[in-house]
Amino acid sequence: MPDIAELTPIFTGAPRQIHLLGVAGSGMSGIAGLLLALGHRVSGCDRVSSSEVERLVGLGLHFLQEQTAHSVQNAEFVVYSSAIKSGNPAYDEAIRLCIPLIRRAEALSAIMGAKKGIVVAGMHGKTTTSAMAAHILRIGGQRPSHYVGAEIPILGTNAYWDSQGTHFVAEGDESDGTLVNYHPEHAIILNIEEEHLDFYRDLAHIESVFLTLLENTSGSVIYNGDDANTRRICQSHPSVVSYGSSVGCDYRYTILRSENFKTEFSVSRGQEPLGDFVLNIPGAHNVSNATAVIALADQLGVSAEKIREGLENFRGARRRFEIKYTGRGLRVIDDYGHHPTEIKATLATARTGGAERVIVMFQPHRYTRTAALKNEFGEALLLADRVYVTDVYPASEQPIPGISGDTIVEAATAQGMTEIFFRPGKGPLWREIAPQLAKGDLVLSLGAGDIHEQSTSLVADLRTADEIETLTGPNTVTLYEPLSQHTTLRVGGPAQFWVEPETERAFAELIRYAHQRDFPFMVIGRGSNLLVQDGGIPGIVAHLQGGEFAQIHVSGNTIQAGVGVKLKRLAAAAKRAQIGGFEWMEGIPGNVGGSLRMNAGAMGVDTFSQVVSFRYFDHAGELHEATPAQIEVRYRSVPMLAKNYAVSAIFQGHPADPAEIDRLLHASLKKRKASQPVAASAGCIFKNPAQIPAGKLVEDLGLKNTHVGPARVSEVHGNFIVNDGGASAAEVLALIREIQQAARAGRQIDLETEVQIVGEPLS
């Protein structure tokens, strides 16, 4: 391979055929963008694609999603990322064909060699600082090229080549020792500490790489005077400029005010004030980074006015304290921080926003880092109120026995933290957090892996909840409401969107919203005769219990009741009005909506024998009225209400003596107490087959008190399964299957469930 000086005219000269291995990575995609801008014929391969790769394809990148030997056969040069090793077919083929193999940092250094390079290096803050530097030099009219290791909205892209500018700002990655390849005119050194110990032996090894970068820097070294390691290493350079908050720094900042993630600060150059500045990205660490950029820009002749303008409108990089959602009295923020120092700074910043609680989803990054810095991670996370730690994101590492996310939980617990939990497998963690959220909360996803997908999913749900509440009113939507709290059996996973509209108009709008977006939609009343599976119910679950749905109107011997009215309450209203015929409802735990949908009954009476008419919405949210004669009514089933949604009904009664009403009410209640268990149940589990009542069949089969975990066949009534406490839906379903198999084997009877089984099993 040619050396860096020989590569510069090659990479910035006449078009060449260049192939990139691992092109979808943020660093490699930046190299691809620069090479395309320089006029080269660029191809690349990776196991995955990305939005940035799609953008580059539009600019001419030939992308292959298979890293095969064939992909490099026409290449004059192959550039590869640090993740590419021997054994990769394309890499091995390039060696076989003697195609020059060039590391990413070597290619970047070669491209930068055509301009006056400015390298930003350090363990933390490189992306933000290099992006800020490129932005302010651009505002200052210097037309810099840049290369930054993340998406920077304000810059337009993570890498950019400007043929007319003289400077090139680049983020220098120290993780693999390739800082030694850069020969910049200026360098900014942000901090130096033990990190990337999968590559480095120790701090001395790290410092040797930074010393080489300093030796290769021909102009000024701008260094953090507040950081002891950086100060010690950099002071020996012949041309140094220090910055920080410490007395004696060449550029010294003083924070004036920090609130709502905005900071005002002042900077002086020596004894000369440069003035006050406003930074709209939060945290004292970013004020320090901004001061480094002020020092650079001032040294390069950018006026204080232009620096001030650039800082005030700078908005930062993706995943660097990125505010993803503000609403409902809470915030959701994502940050790339994956080292204890970064986590401390990020959590300290989060605390400046006035949050009442900071809830963290943290994904450790690399096993080696987790093992080496477990106590430091534990200490850093003490700044949060509640923390959920996932499995380690391995990057390219193999697992280390005994090291996991729980390693950090144990370290934090040993230091006194109680609200910290290990969640192996990560799973849908946002679903666990969502129902806990309250006004004043700040949710923070932290880590360099894919933990940001959790906050993205949470934000998507929050925004949908906001949309729904524009239709149904404020405080009507709860995310991932546990349905075990809304079913009489006391089992069931969460409802994704639990909505409690209080007017028919709001309910109609909700139905239309779900229909137009093809959202799953169902209505739940009191939750009797219902078995919700442990994975819960996706989409919208409407609960019609208040407002217009809880109203009762008596007229003569008829009663109009909303679907949210409990049957027990309807029976009591009939008693007060001296209307008979409603006494059977005393013994049923459901409400009007459920009784209509299932044609509930007791004591020889069923719902539709008393219904005069009922009102319902269709799936498009249009209101209709019907009578029992116009629809099909079956035993414990009304098919048309499986796809339509009742909102009220008029029931017919008859004049009755209060004493007779009392007698029948007590008889109904007595029968229920004598024949039905007191424990949590869903009511009758099976429909009665023609041959024998289901309860008698179960008893004859000797299955009373049979159980699967805490799910048990009642000793009072064989057609009831009770929850003795903590039963899961899976256990109830297993018991149902066991009973059905016994009935089929012992009596050749196929038992059909009367209880409605809804939702999804746990994945």
N, C-alpha and C positions, 0 to 999 in steps of 0.2 A: 504494500500500500504506500502511495506517496505520502510525504509528511504534510503538515497543515499548510505550510507556505506554498507547496506545490499544488495543493488542492484548491487554493483560493482562486487562481485564474481559471481552473477547470470548472468549478462550480459557479463562477460568476461570468463565465465567458460563453463560447458558442454552445448551442443546444446539444445535450447528451441524453442518452437513454439511461435513466436512473430508476432503480427499483427499491422500494422501502418495505422492510419486513416489520410487521407490527404497526402498520400505518394508522390504525384506528385509535391508538393511544394519543393522549392530548399533546405529548411532546413530539411524537412522530408526525402527527397531522400538521403541526406547525411547520416542520421541515418540508413536508410535501407542498404546503402553501407557498413557502418561499421559493422552492425550486420551480414550481409552476410559474410564479411571477417573474422568475429569471429566464423563462423561455424554454426550460428543459421538457423533454418527453418523460413524464413521470407515471410509473405504475406502482402498485402497492398491494400487499395482501395482509389479511388478518383473519382471525377466527370469527370476529364479530364486526358489524358495521356500526355507524353512528351518524347522527345528524351532521356532524362536521365532515365526515367522509362523503356523505351525500352532497354536501355543498361543494366539496373539492371535485367530485365527479362532474359536476356542472361546469367546473373550470378546466376540465381536461384530464383529471386523474383517471387512469384505467385501474379499476379496483377488482381484485379477486378475493373471494372469501375462503379460498383453499390455499394453504401454504405448501404448494407442491414444488417438486424439482423443476417442473416445466415453467413455473412462473418467472424464474430468473434467467432463463436461457438466452434472452436477447439483451440482457442488461450489460451496460459498460461498467457501471458501479452499483454496488448494493449497500444501502444504508440500513442499519439494524438497531433496534432498541435493546436496552440492557436485559429485557425479559427473554430475548432470543438466545438460545444456547445450542451447542452441538447436539445433534439429534433431530433438530428441525429440518425437514426435507429440503426446504429452499436454501437454508443456510449451508447445509452440507453440500448441496449441488453447486453453490457459488464457490466453495472451496475446491471442489473437484474440477470446476471449469477455470479455476485461477482468476475469477472475477474479483477485483479489489473490494474488500469488505471494510466498511467505514462505520464507526460507531456514531450514534446520534450526536454526541457532543463534538466529535471531530468534524462532522459535516457542518454543524452550526458555527463552530469556530472558523472554519474555512470560509463560509459565507460572510461572517462578520469581519473577516480580514480585509474585505474590500472597503470597509468604512471605519470610522472611529468607534471602537466598541466600548460599551458600558455594561459591565457585568454586575448583576445584583446577586450576592451570595449570602448564605447563612442558613441555619436550621429552620427558622420560622420567619414568615412574612415576606418571602421572596416574590411570590406572585403578586400580592397587593402592591408592593413597593415598585417592582419593575413596571407594572401597569400604570401606576401613578406617575412614574418618571416619564414614560412614553407619552402619556396624556398631557402632562404639563409642558414638555418640550414641544409637543404639537401645538398647544395653545400659544406657546411662545414663538411660533413661526419657524421652528427649526426642522420641520419635516423629518422626524426620525423614523427609521425602520424599527421594528420590534419583534420580539419572540417571547411569549409569556405562556406558562404552563397551565392555562385554564382559559375558559371562555370569559371574555371581558366585554360586556355589552357596549360600554362607552367607547371602546376602541374599534368595535365592529367585528374583529376576529382576533384569534390568539397569536397570529403571526402576520406581518405585513412588510412588504419591501417597497421603499420609496427611492426610486433611482436618483432623485434630485437632492435628497437630504444627505448630510455628512455623518450623522450619528446612528448607531445601532444599539438599542437597549435590549439586553437579553437576561432572562432569568437563568442563573447557573445552578445546575443540579449537583449537589454534593454527595448524593446517596451512593454513587458507585465510583467515586474517586476521579471522575472525568473533569473536574475543575482544572486539573493540571494542563488540559488541552487549550485553555483560553489564553489569549495574549491581548487583553483589552488596553485601551488608553486609560480608562478610569474604572475603578471598582468600588462598589458599595458593600461593606461587610456589616451585616446586621447583628449576628450573634454566632457564637461557637460554643457547642457543648456536646456531651456524649449523645450520639444518635446514630442510627443505621449500624448497630453493632453486629448485624448479620454480615456486613462487609468489612467494617473497621475493627481492628484489634482492641483499640482503646482510644482515649482522648488524644494521646500523643500522635497516634496514627492520623487522626482527623486533622490535627494542627499542622502536620507535615504537608497535607494536601493544600490547606489554605496558604501556608508559607510559599508554596510553589506558585499559586495564583498571584500572590503579592509580588514575587520576583518577576513574574511575566507581565505585570502592569506597568506601563511606561509613564503614565501620568499620575493623577492623584488617587489616593486611597481614602475614601470617605468611610469612617468607621464609627461604630456605636461606643461612645466613651462611657456609657453606663454599664457595659458588659465587661466583666473582669478579664475573661479569656480573650475576647476580641481586642480589648485595649492592650493587653500584654503582647499579643501576636503582631498587631498592626503598627505599634509605635516605632518599630525599627525601620519601617519603610521611609525612603528619603522625602516623599511628598505626601504628608498625611493631613487630613482635615477631620476633626472629631465633631460629633454631634451628640446631643442628649440633654438630660435635665440636670446633670451634675455641674457644679461650679468648675470652671476651667475649660469646658467644652467650647470649641470654636463657634459652633452654632448651638445655642442653648434655648430650650423651650420651657415655658411655664404654662401649665393648664389653668385657664381662667374659670371655665365653667363647663360641666358635662351634664346634659339632661336629654332624655328622650332620644338617646343614641346619636346625639350631635355634640361636638366638642368645639369650644372656642379656646384658642391658645395664642400666646405671643412668642415671637422668636427674636433673638438678638444675635448679631454677628460680632463676636468680641464684645465691645462696649457699645456698639451701634445698634439701636432697635431697627428691626426690619418691619415691625408692625404686628397687628393682630390678624389671625387667620381663623377660618371656620372650616371644619372637616365634617362631612356628612356620613362618614363611616365611623362606627363607634370604637371606643377603647383607647386607653392610654398607650398601648403598644402601637396603635396606628398613628397616634400623634408622633411617637418616636420615628416611625417609618416615614411619615410626612416630613419631619424635620430633616431626615437624610436626603429626601428629594429636594427640599428647599435648598439645602447646601449644594447639591449637584447643580440645580438650575441656576442658582446664583453664581456659581463658579463658571457656568457656561454662558452667562450674560443675559439670562431671562430676567425681566423686570419683576419687582415685588408685586406690582399690580397684576401682571399676567399669572404669576404663581398663585396669588390669592384667588383669582378667577378660576383657575384650573382646579385648585383644591376644593373650592366650594361646590363645584358641579361634578366632582368625581364620585362615582357610585360603586366602585369596587368590582371584584370578580365573582363569578358564580361560586357558590359554596364557601364564601368567606364572609361569615356572619350575614348570610343572605336572608333578608326578611321575606318569607314566602307567603305569609298571610297575616293580615291584621283585621280583626273583626270579632263580634260576639264578646268583646271585652278581653280578648286574649291575642297572643301572637304565636306564630310558628316560625322558627328560624333554623337554618341549616348552616353548618360550619364544617370545614375540612379538617379541623384540628384533631390530631391523633398522637400527639406527644404531650406529656404532662405539663410542660411549660405553655404550650399552645392552649391546652384545656383550661389551665388556671386563668390565662389572659381572657379567653372567651367567656368563661363563667363570671369573671370579674366585670366584664363588659355587660353581660346580661343583667347583672345586678344593678347597673346604672339606669336601667329602663323603668324602674318603679314596679317591677313585677312582684306580686305577693308570693308566688311560688315559681321556682324554676324546676321544670321536669325534663330530665335528660334521657335520651335514647343514645347509648354509647356503644360503638362497635370497635373493639380493639383491632389494631392493624399490625399484623405479623406476630408470630409466636415468640421470636427472639426478643422483640421490644417488650412484649407483655411480661416475659420472664424476667428480663433485666430491670424493668422499671415498675414492677407491680406496686410497690409501696408508694412510689411517687404518683402513680395513677390514683391510688386510693386516697392519698392526701388531696390531690387536685379536685376529685369529685366531691369532697366534703363541702365544697362551695354551693352545691346544688341541694334542693329540698328532697327530691326523689329521683332515683336513677334506675334505669333498666339497662343491664349490660348483656349484650348478645354474645354469640360465639365469635371467635377470632376470625377476622378476614385474613386469609393466609398469604395473599398476594402470590408470590412464587415459592413460598416456603412449604416444607413438610411439617406436619404436626410434631410438637414436642410432648412426650408423655407427661401427663399431670398438669399441663398448662392449657387453660381455657379462659373464657370470660369470667368464670367463677373464681379464678385466681385473683382477679381484681376485686370482686365482691368480697372475698375473704379478707383482702388487705384493707379495704375501706371499713369493713365491719370491725376489724381489730383496732382501727383508729377511732371508733366511736360512732360510725354512721349506722343508722337503723333502717332508713328508707332506701335500701339498695337491693336489687333483685336480679338474679341471673335468669335469662330467658334463652336457653339453648335452642338452636335452630332458627332463631329470629322470628320466623313465622309472621303472621299479621299482627305485629306488636302494637301498631297504631290502634287496632280495634280494642286492645286492652286499655289503652290510655284515654281514648276518646270519651267514654262515659264518665271519666273522673274529672274532666275539665270544668273549670269554673272561671268566672270573671277574675281578671288579675293574673292568670297563669301565663307563663311563657314556656313553650315546648321547644326543646333544642335537640336536633339530631346532630351527633358528633361522630366523626370518623372519616377515614380516607377510602373506605370501601364502598359498599352499596347501601349503607344505612340511610342515605338521603331518599331512597325509594319509600321508606316508611313515612317520612314527613310529607313527601309528595302525595302519597295515598291519603294521609290525614287531611291535607289541605284540600284535595279534591272532594272529600266528604264534607268538609266544613263549608266549602263554596256551594255545594248542592244544598246543604241545610239552609244556607242563606237564601238561595233561590226559592226554596219551599216556603220559608217564612215570609217572603214577600207576598205569598198567596194566602197563607193561613194565619199570619199574625206573629208578633214577637213571642219568643219563649214557648213555641208550640212544637219544636223539633228537638229530640234527644238522639245523639248518635250511640249506636250499639247498646241500646237498652236491654239489660238481661231479661229475657222473657220468663225465666224462672220466677220472677217477681209478679208476673201477670197471668200465670196459669194456676188453676186449682191443684194440679199435680205437683207444682213447684219444681218443674224441670224445664229445660229449654235454653238454647244458646241465645245470642243477641239479635235484635232487630236492627238492621243497618240504619234505617231512618224511622224512628218511632215518632209518629205525628199525632197530635191531639187537637184537631180542628174543633171549633165550638159552634160553627154555623154551617147550615146546608150549603150556602154559597161558597164558603172556604173549602168544604169537602168536594164540591163539584170542580172547583179549580184544581184541587189536588189530583182528582181522578184524571182530568184532562192532561195535567203536567206529566203524570206517569204514563199515560197512553201515548202522548206525542213523543216521549223519549224512550218508549219501549222498556220502561222500568217495571220490574216485578212489583205487584201491588196486591195487598190483601188487607182485610179488616179483621181485627180481633176485639171481642167484647170482654167478658169477664174471664175468658180463658178456660172455661169448663168444656168438657168433651173435646179437649185439644191436647195433642202430644207434639211439642215442638222439638225437633232433633237438636243435638248438641252443637252443630255448626251454625245454628241460628237461621234467620230468614234474610236473604239479600233483598235489597230494594226498600220499598216503602211499606210500613205496617201502620195503618190508621187505627186509632183507638178512639171510638166515639162514645165518650162517657159524660161530657159536660155540656154546658151551654144549651143550645136548642135540642140536643139529643137526650137531655135528661128531663125534658118537660113532660108533664101529664095534664090533660084537659078532660074533665068529666062533662058529658052532655047527656042527660036522661039516663038511659041504661047502657050507654056506650062510653068507652074511655079511649082517648087517643094518647098514645105514648111514644116517645122517641126511643130509638134503638138502644140508647145507653141506660134506659130505666131497668133496674134490677126487677126480676119477677117478684121477689119478695115485697118490694116497694109497691109494685102494681097491685098485688093482692091486698096490701094495707090500704091503698087508696080506694079500692073497691069496697072494702069493709066500711071505711068512713062514709062512703056515699050510699051504703046499704044496698050494694049491687052484688048479687050472687053469681057464681060460675067461675070465679077466679081463685077459689080456695086451693086448688091443686098446685098453683104456682108457688105456694108457701114452701113446698118441699124441694124446689129446684134451685140450684145455686147460680144459674145463669142470668142473662138479661134478655130484653126483648129481641135484640138483633140476633143473638144466637138461637133463641127459640124459633124465630122465623126461618132462619137458614136451615136448621136441623129438624123443624117440625117437632119440637120437644113435647113431651107429654108425661102425665102421671095420673094415677087413680082413674084410668079409663078415659081420660080426656087428652087431646093433643091441641097444639097451638092453633092450627088452621080450622079446627072445628069452631073456634070462637072469633076468628078474624073476619071482619066485614070487608075491609080493604086495606091495602098497604101502599106506601109510596117508596119508590126506589130510583136510584140513578143507574143508567147504563154505563158501559165502559167508556163512552165519550163524554160523560158528565151531564147527560140530558135527563131531566126529571120525568118520571112516569107514575101512573097510578094503576093498580090492578086489583081484581077480586080473586078469591080462591077458585071460583068457577072458570077463570080465564087461564089458569096455569095447571101444571101437573104437580100434585102433592103426593108424595110417597111416605111410607113409614120411615121416619127419621131422615128424610131427605126431600129437599125442594130444589130440583135441578136448575131452574132458572135463576135462583139466588146464588148459585155457584159462580156465576159470571156477572151478576148485577149486585147492587149494594142497597139494601133496605135502609131507610132513614126514619120511618115511623109507621105505625099501624093503628087502625081503629078496631077495638075488640068489643064484642057484644056480650052483655050480661043480662041479668033479669033481677027484678025486685026481690029482695030476700029479707027475712027477719034477722036482725043482728045476732040473736042468740044462735040461729042455725048457721050463720056464717062463721061464728066463733067455734061452733062444734066441728064444722068441716075443716077449718084452719088447723085446729088442734089435732084432728085425725090425720091430716096430711103431714104435719110436723112429727107426730108420733110414729107414723109409718116410716118416715124417712130415718128417724133416729133408730128405729128398731131394725130396719132392713139395710141401712147403709152405714159404712164405717165413718168414724169421726176423723180419722187420719186424712192427710192430703191425698186426693184422688182426682181423676178426670171424669168421674161418673162411670157409667157402664162402658166397658171396653169392647164387648162384642155385641153384635146384633143377635137377637134370639132366632136360632134356626127353627125350621118347621117342626122338627121332631121333639124338641125339648128346650125349655128356657136355658139360656147360656149359663146362668149362675148354677142351676141344678146340674148341668152337664159337668162343669168344672168340679163341683162338689163330689159327684159320683165317681169322677176320675181320681179322686183323692188328692187334688192339687191345692186345696186350701193351705195357706201358709207356706207354699212353695215360694222360694225367693231366688233372685239373682242380685247379689249385693243387697242394698237397702230397698230394692223394688220387690214387693211381696204381694201375693194373692191374699186378699182380706179373709180373715176367719169369719167375718160377719156375713159377707156376700161373695160368692165365687166369681161374680162378673165385675168385681172391682179389684184393681191393682192399686196398692197404696205405697206412698213414699215414706219410709220410716226415717228419712233424714239423709239428704246428700245423694240421693239416687241420680243417676244420669239417664238421659233419654235412651242411650244405647242399652242400658241394663233393663229398662222397661220393655224395649223392643225385643230383647233377647228372651224375656219372660213371656211375652206375647207369642213369639214363635214356638217356644217350648210347649205352651198350652195348645196351640193350633196343631202341632205335630202329635201331641197326645190324643187329641180329639179325633184326628184323622186315623191314627193307628188303632185306637181303642174302640171307636164307635163309627168309623167311616163318615164322620161329619166334618165338613169344611166350615170352620168358624170365620165369619167375616167381621172385620173390625167396625164398630160403630164410632169409636173415637177417631177424630180427624188427625192424621199424621202429616205434619207439614215441616218445611224447612229442609236443611241439608245436614248430613252427618259431618262430624269433624274430619277434616282432611288429614 
